[in-house]
Amino acid sequence: MPRGDKEMVMKYTIPIPPMEVQEKIVGILDRFEKLVNDLSKGLPAEIEAVRERYEYYRNKLLTFKEIPA
């Protein structure tokens, strides 16, 4: 199993993005987390809303006015 030289490893530079880039990344990750967590709540509500709209328009289209004879 190869081993690294501790002194060489300690000399490695790890680039850190500027604070504004870090804040942008955090914002994106926060929005993503909210989206993922809200899917379990928001998706069923959206499906129900679509179902209600479908039923409303279906009833509008299939309800005929009677024409007096």
N, CA, C and O atoms as a GROMACS GRO file, in nm:
protein
  276
    1MET      N    1   0.085  -0.118   0.000
    1MET     CA    2   0.000   0.000   0.000
    1MET      C    3   0.090   0.124   0.000
    1MET      O    4   0.171   0.143   0.091
    2PRO      N    5   0.074   0.208  -0.103
    2PRO     CA    6   0.162   0.326  -0.109
    2PRO      C    7   0.126   0.427   0.000
    2PRO      O    8   0.011   0.441   0.040
    3ARG      N    9   0.226   0.494   0.045
    3ARG     CA   10   0.205   0.597   0.148
    3ARG      C   11   0.256   0.730   0.093
    3ARG      O   12   0.350   0.734   0.014
    4GLY      N   13   0.191   0.837   0.138
    4GLY     CA   14   0.233   0.970   0.094
    4GLY      C   15   0.333   1.029   0.192
    4GLY      O   16   0.335   0.995   0.310
    5ASP      N   17   0.415   1.117   0.140
    5ASP     CA   18   0.512   1.188   0.223
    5ASP      C   19   0.438   1.303   0.293
    5ASP      O   20   0.386   1.392   0.226
    6LYS      N   21   0.434   1.302   0.425
    6LYS     CA   22   0.359   1.402   0.501
    6LYS      C   23   0.403   1.543   0.466
    6LYS      O   24   0.319   1.632   0.454
    7GLU      N   25   0.532   1.563   0.450
    7GLU     CA   26   0.581   1.698   0.419
    7GLU      C   27   0.530   1.744   0.283
    7GLU      O   28   0.496   1.861   0.266
    8MET      N   29   0.525   1.653   0.186
    8MET     CA   30   0.474   1.689   0.053
    8MET      C   31   0.323   1.719   0.059
    8MET      O   32   0.274   1.812  -0.004
    9VAL      N   33   0.253   1.637   0.136
    9VAL     CA   34   0.108   1.657   0.148
    9VAL      C   35   0.080   1.792   0.213
    9VAL      O   36  -0.014   1.861   0.173
   10MET      N   37   0.158   1.829   0.312
   10MET     CA   38   0.138   1.957   0.381
   10MET      C   39   0.167   2.075   0.289
   10MET      O   40   0.123   2.186   0.319
   11LYS      N   41   0.238   2.055   0.181
   11LYS     CA   42   0.269   2.163   0.087
   11LYS      C   43   0.161   2.181  -0.020
   11LYS      O   44   0.162   2.280  -0.093
   12TYR      N   45   0.068   2.086  -0.028
   12TYR     CA   46  -0.039   2.098  -0.128
   12TYR      C   47  -0.120   2.224  -0.102
   12TYR      O   48  -0.150   2.259   0.012
   13THR      N   49  -0.154   2.292  -0.210
   13THR     CA   50  -0.242   2.408  -0.196
   13THR      C   51  -0.383   2.366  -0.238
   13THR      O   52  -0.403   2.301  -0.341
   14ILE      N   53  -0.477   2.404  -0.158
   14ILE     CA   54  -0.617   2.374  -0.186
   14ILE      C   55  -0.685   2.506  -0.218
   14ILE      O   56  -0.696   2.593  -0.131
   15PRO      N   57  -0.730   2.522  -0.343
   15PRO     CA   58  -0.792   2.651  -0.380
   15PRO      C   59  -0.928   2.668  -0.311
   15PRO      O   60  -1.010   2.577  -0.308
   16ILE      N   61  -0.949   2.787  -0.256
   16ILE     CA   62  -1.076   2.820  -0.193
   16ILE      C   63  -1.136   2.936  -0.273
   16ILE      O   64  -1.072   3.040  -0.290
   17PRO      N   65  -1.259   2.918  -0.324
   17PRO     CA   66  -1.318   3.025  -0.403
   17PRO      C   67  -1.346   3.149  -0.317
   17PRO      O   68  -1.357   3.139  -0.195
   18PRO      N   69  -1.357   3.264  -0.382
   18PRO     CA   70  -1.387   3.386  -0.306
   18PRO      C   71  -1.521   3.374  -0.234
   18PRO      O   72  -1.606   3.292  -0.270
   19MET      N   73  -1.539   3.456  -0.131
   19MET     CA   74  -1.659   3.449  -0.047
   19MET      C   75  -1.787   3.465  -0.129
   19MET      O   76  -1.886   3.397  -0.102
   20GLU      N   77  -1.788   3.553  -0.229
   20GLU     CA   78  -1.910   3.573  -0.309
   20GLU      C   79  -1.946   3.446  -0.387
   20GLU      O   80  -2.064   3.416  -0.406
   21VAL      N   81  -1.846   3.372  -0.433
   21VAL     CA   82  -1.872   3.247  -0.504
   21VAL      C   83  -1.923   3.142  -0.404
   21VAL      O   84  -2.015   3.066  -0.435
   22GLN      N   85  -1.863   3.139  -0.286
   22GLN     CA   86  -1.909   3.046  -0.183
   22GLN      C   87  -2.055   3.074  -0.145
   22GLN      O   88  -2.134   2.981  -0.129
   23GLU      N   89  -2.091   3.202  -0.132
   23GLU     CA   90  -2.228   3.239  -0.097
   23GLU      C   91  -2.324   3.199  -0.209
   23GLU      O   92  -2.436   3.156  -0.182
   24LYS      N   93  -2.282   3.214  -0.334
   24LYS     CA   94  -2.366   3.174  -0.446
   24LYS      C   95  -2.391   3.022  -0.443
   24LYS      O   96  -2.502   2.976  -0.466
   25ILE      N   97  -2.285   2.947  -0.416
   25ILE     CA   98  -2.297   2.800  -0.408
   25ILE      C   99  -2.391   2.762  -0.294
   25ILE      O  100  -2.475   2.674  -0.310
   26VAL      N  101  -2.377   2.827  -0.180
   26VAL     CA  102  -2.464   2.799  -0.065
   26VAL      C  103  -2.608   2.829  -0.100
   26VAL      O  104  -2.698   2.752  -0.064
   27GLY      N  105  -2.633   2.940  -0.169
   27GLY     CA  106  -2.769   2.976  -0.209
   27GLY      C  107  -2.830   2.870  -0.301
   27GLY      O  108  -2.946   2.832  -0.285
   28ILE      N  109  -2.752   2.824  -0.397
   28ILE     CA  110  -2.800   2.720  -0.489
   28ILE      C  111  -2.831   2.592  -0.413
   28ILE      O  112  -2.935   2.530  -0.435
   29LEU      N  113  -2.743   2.553  -0.323
   29LEU     CA  114  -2.765   2.430  -0.245
   29LEU      C  115  -2.886   2.444  -0.152
   29LEU      O  116  -2.961   2.348  -0.134
   30ASP      N  117  -2.906   2.563  -0.094
   30ASP     CA  118  -3.023   2.585  -0.008
   30ASP      C  119  -3.152   2.573  -0.088
   30ASP      O  120  -3.248   2.510  -0.042
   31ARG      N  121  -3.156   2.634  -0.208
   31ARG     CA  122  -3.277   2.625  -0.292
   31ARG      C  123  -3.302   2.480  -0.333
   31ARG      O  124  -3.416   2.434  -0.336
   32PHE      N  125  -3.195   2.408  -0.364
   32PHE     CA  126  -3.208   2.268  -0.403
   32PHE      C  127  -3.263   2.186  -0.287
   32PHE      O  128  -3.351   2.101  -0.307
   33GLU      N  129  -3.212   2.210  -0.167
   33GLU     CA  130  -3.260   2.136  -0.049
   33GLU      C  131  -3.408   2.164  -0.024
   33GLU      O  132  -3.484   2.071   0.005
   34LYS      N  133  -3.449   2.291  -0.036
   34LYS     CA  134  -3.590   2.325  -0.018
   34LYS      C  135  -3.676   2.254  -0.122
   34LYS      O  136  -3.782   2.199  -0.090
   35LEU      N  137  -3.630   2.254  -0.246
   35LEU     CA  138  -3.705   2.190  -0.354
   35LEU      C  139  -3.722   2.041  -0.327
   35LEU      O  140  -3.831   1.987  -0.341
   36VAL      N  141  -3.614   1.976  -0.288
   36VAL     CA  142  -3.619   1.832  -0.262
   36VAL      C  143  -3.712   1.803  -0.145
   36VAL      O  144  -3.790   1.709  -0.150
   37ASN      N  145  -3.703   1.883  -0.039
   37ASN     CA  146  -3.787   1.860   0.078
   37ASN      C  147  -3.933   1.895   0.051
   37ASN      O  148  -4.023   1.831   0.106
   38ASP      N  149  -3.958   1.995  -0.034
   38ASP     CA  150  -4.095   2.036  -0.064
   38ASP      C  151  -4.164   1.942  -0.162
   38ASP      O  152  -4.287   1.943  -0.173
   39LEU      N  153  -4.088   1.861  -0.234
   39LEU     CA  154  -4.149   1.770  -0.329
   39LEU      C  155  -4.249   1.678  -0.261
   39LEU      O  156  -4.354   1.647  -0.317
   40SER      N  157  -4.215   1.634  -0.141
   40SER     CA  158  -4.304   1.542  -0.071
   40SER      C  159  -4.434   1.612  -0.030
   40SER      O  160  -4.536   1.546  -0.014
   41LYS      N  161  -4.430   1.746  -0.014
   41LYS     CA  162  -4.550   1.821   0.021
   41LYS      C  163  -4.613   1.884  -0.102
   41LYS      O  164  -4.734   1.875  -0.122
   42GLY      N  165  -4.531   1.947  -0.184
   42GLY     CA  166  -4.582   2.025  -0.296
   42GLY      C  167  -4.634   1.941  -0.411
   42GLY      O  168  -4.732   1.980  -0.475
   43LEU      N  169  -4.572   1.830  -0.439
   43LEU     CA  170  -4.612   1.749  -0.553
   43LEU      C  171  -4.753   1.693  -0.537
   43LEU      O  172  -4.832   1.703  -0.631
   44PRO      N  173  -4.788   1.633  -0.424
   44PRO     CA  174  -4.926   1.585  -0.410
   44PRO      C  175  -5.028   1.699  -0.421
   44PRO      O  176  -5.135   1.679  -0.478
   45ALA      N  177  -4.995   1.817  -0.367
   45ALA     CA  178  -5.086   1.930  -0.375
   45ALA      C  179  -5.103   1.974  -0.521
   45ALA      O  180  -5.214   2.007  -0.563
   46GLU      N  181  -4.995   1.975  -0.596
   46GLU     CA  182  -5.002   2.013  -0.738
   46GLU      C  183  -5.083   1.911  -0.817
   46GLU      O  184  -5.163   1.948  -0.903
   47ILE      N  185  -5.065   1.784  -0.789
   47ILE     CA  186  -5.141   1.679  -0.858
   47ILE      C  187  -5.290   1.697  -0.829
   47ILE      O  188  -5.372   1.684  -0.919
   48GLU      N  189  -5.324   1.726  -0.705
   48GLU     CA  190  -5.465   1.746  -0.669
   48GLU      C  191  -5.522   1.869  -0.740
   48GLU      O  192  -5.636   1.866  -0.786
   49ALA      N  193  -5.445   1.977  -0.750
   49ALA     CA  194  -5.491   2.097  -0.819
   49ALA      C  195  -5.516   2.068  -0.966
   49ALA      O  196  -5.615   2.114  -1.022
   50VAL      N  197  -5.428   1.994  -1.030
   50VAL     CA  198  -5.446   1.958  -1.171
   50VAL      C  199  -5.570   1.872  -1.187
   50VAL      O  200  -5.647   1.890  -1.281
   51ARG      N  201  -5.590   1.780  -1.096
   51ARG     CA  202  -5.708   1.692  -1.102
   51ARG      C  203  -5.837   1.775  -1.090
   51ARG      O  204  -5.933   1.752  -1.163
   52GLU      N  205  -5.837   1.872  -0.998
   52GLU     CA  206  -5.956   1.957  -0.981
   52GLU      C  207  -5.982   2.040  -1.107
   52GLU      O  208  -6.097   2.053  -1.149
   53ARG      N  209  -5.876   2.095  -1.167
   53ARG     CA  210  -5.894   2.172  -1.292
   53ARG      C  211  -5.948   2.083  -1.402
   53ARG      O  212  -6.037   2.123  -1.477
   54TYR      N  213  -5.895   1.963  -1.412
   54TYR     CA  214  -5.941   1.869  -1.514
   54TYR      C  215  -6.090   1.840  -1.495
   54TYR      O  216  -6.167   1.844  -1.591
   55GLU      N  217  -6.130   1.811  -1.372
   55GLU     CA  218  -6.270   1.781  -1.345
   55GLU      C  219  -6.359   1.900  -1.375
   55GLU      O  220  -6.468   1.884  -1.430
   56TYR      N  221  -6.314   2.019  -1.339
   56TYR     CA  222  -6.392   2.141  -1.364
   56TYR      C  223  -6.418   2.158  -1.514
   56TYR      O  224  -6.533   2.176  -1.556
   57TYR      N  225  -6.312   2.152  -1.594
   57TYR     CA  226  -6.329   2.173  -1.738
   57TYR      C  227  -6.400   2.056  -1.805
   57TYR      O  228  -6.475   2.075  -1.901
   58ARG      N  229  -6.379   1.936  -1.755
   58ARG     CA  230  -6.452   1.821  -1.808
   58ARG      C  231  -6.602   1.840  -1.786
   58ARG      O  232  -6.682   1.816  -1.876
   59ASN      N  233  -6.640   1.882  -1.666
   59ASN     CA  234  -6.781   1.906  -1.636
   59ASN      C  235  -6.837   2.019  -1.720
   59ASN      O  236  -6.952   2.013  -1.764
   60LYS      N  237  -6.758   2.124  -1.743
   60LYS     CA  238  -6.803   2.235  -1.828
   60LYS      C  239  -6.829   2.186  -1.970
   60LYS      O  240  -6.928   2.224  -2.032
   61LEU      N  241  -6.739   2.104  -2.021
   61LEU     CA  242  -6.752   2.057  -2.159
   61LEU      C  243  -6.865   1.955  -2.174
   61LEU      O  244  -6.927   1.948  -2.281
   62LEU      N  245  -6.893   1.878  -2.072
   62LEU     CA  246  -6.992   1.771  -2.084
   62LEU      C  247  -7.129   1.809  -2.030
   62LEU      O  248  -7.221   1.727  -2.030
   63THR      N  249  -7.144   1.932  -1.985
   63THR     CA  250  -7.273   1.978  -1.937
   63THR      C  251  -7.339   2.056  -2.050
   63THR      O  252  -7.290   2.161  -2.092
   64PHE      N  253  -7.450   2.005  -2.097
   64PHE     CA  254  -7.520   2.068  -2.209
   64PHE      C  255  -7.647   2.137  -2.160
   64PHE      O  256  -7.719   2.085  -2.073
   65LYS      N  257  -7.673   2.253  -2.216
   65LYS     CA  258  -7.798   2.321  -2.185
   65LYS      C  259  -7.910   2.254  -2.264
   65LYS      O  260  -7.894   2.220  -2.381
   66GLU      N  261  -8.022   2.238  -2.198
   66GLU     CA  262  -8.134   2.178  -2.269
   66GLU      C  263  -8.199   2.284  -2.358
   66GLU      O  264  -8.220   2.398  -2.316
   67ILE      N  265  -8.229   2.245  -2.479
   67ILE     CA  266  -8.295   2.336  -2.573
   67ILE      C  267  -8.445   2.308  -2.566
   67ILE      O  268  -8.489   2.194  -2.586
   68PRO      N  269  -8.524   2.413  -2.538
   68PRO     CA  270  -8.668   2.391  -2.530
   68PRO      C  271  -8.724   2.340  -2.663
   68PRO      O  272  -8.683   2.385  -2.770
   69ALA      N  273  -8.815   2.247  -2.654
   69ALA     CA  274  -8.872   2.189  -2.776
   69ALA      C  275  -8.985   2.269  -2.831
   69ALA      O  276  -9.043   2.233  -2.933
   0.00000   0.00000   0.00000
